[in-house]
Amino acid sequence: MANTAQARKRARQAEATRMRNASLKSALRTAVKKVKKAIATGDKAAAAKTMLESQSVMDKIADKKIAHKNMVSRTKSRLSSAIKALA
């Protein structure tokens, strides 16, 4: 347990940061799920539109270093390949 005022403040800040990061990670997973759901419907135009919206969310989270940039890049690549594969 934190004994000094400084340690108590750092504990509060760490908890706030943890909650913020958890929320952003959840937003990332939700964005990916939206694109996967759009791909599953088979509508290429709708999937591409959803992908475009989700890409900005993914990039913002990668820029904040909440998720690794390579993981986000790999995810975007795989989703766009799946969209291109739609007939």
Buried (B, 14 or more C-beta within 10 A) or exposed (E): EEEEEEEEEEEEEEEEEEEEBEEBEEBBEEBBEBBBEBBEEEEBEBBBEBBEEBBEBBBBBBEEEBBEEEEBEEBBEEBBEBBEEBE
